[in-house]
Amino acid sequence: MLSIHVVFALLDFIGIFKLTQRELFIAQFSSSFIILISAAILFFQNNGNPEDFTLRLLVLTTTQMLGYLSVLLALIYTNQPIYFIFYLLGLSLAVLVIQTSYIVRRLK
C-alpha cells in the first residue's frame, strides 16, 4: 500500500497532478488512515479460519469504500477543486483493486 501512495505522490511531484502540498497531505493522510483502520478489522483476533477471513475481507472492503466515499463526498460538498477529488478517487480505486487482488492471491 505504501508503494501506491509513493507512486501517486511522485505523479504529483513530476507535474501530472497539480495539487498543493496541503491537498497532497490531506489525500495521502486520509487514505493512509482509512487503510490503517480497515486493516485492524482484517487482523484483529484472526484465528486462521478461511470463512472468518472471507467475512473480514468483505467488511474490510466495505469499510474502505465507505470511508473513501465519505471523504470524497465531504470534498465535493466543500467545493474543493475537481482535480483534487479525482486524485483521491484514483488513489482509492488503485488501493482497493491492488489490495483486493493481493489478499485474494494470498488466500490461495
PyMOL commands that set and color helices and strands:
alter all, ss='L'
color gray80, all
select helices_A, chain A and resi 2-13+21-43+50-77+82-107
alter helices_A, ss='H'
color red, helices_A
deselect
rebuild
show_as cartoon
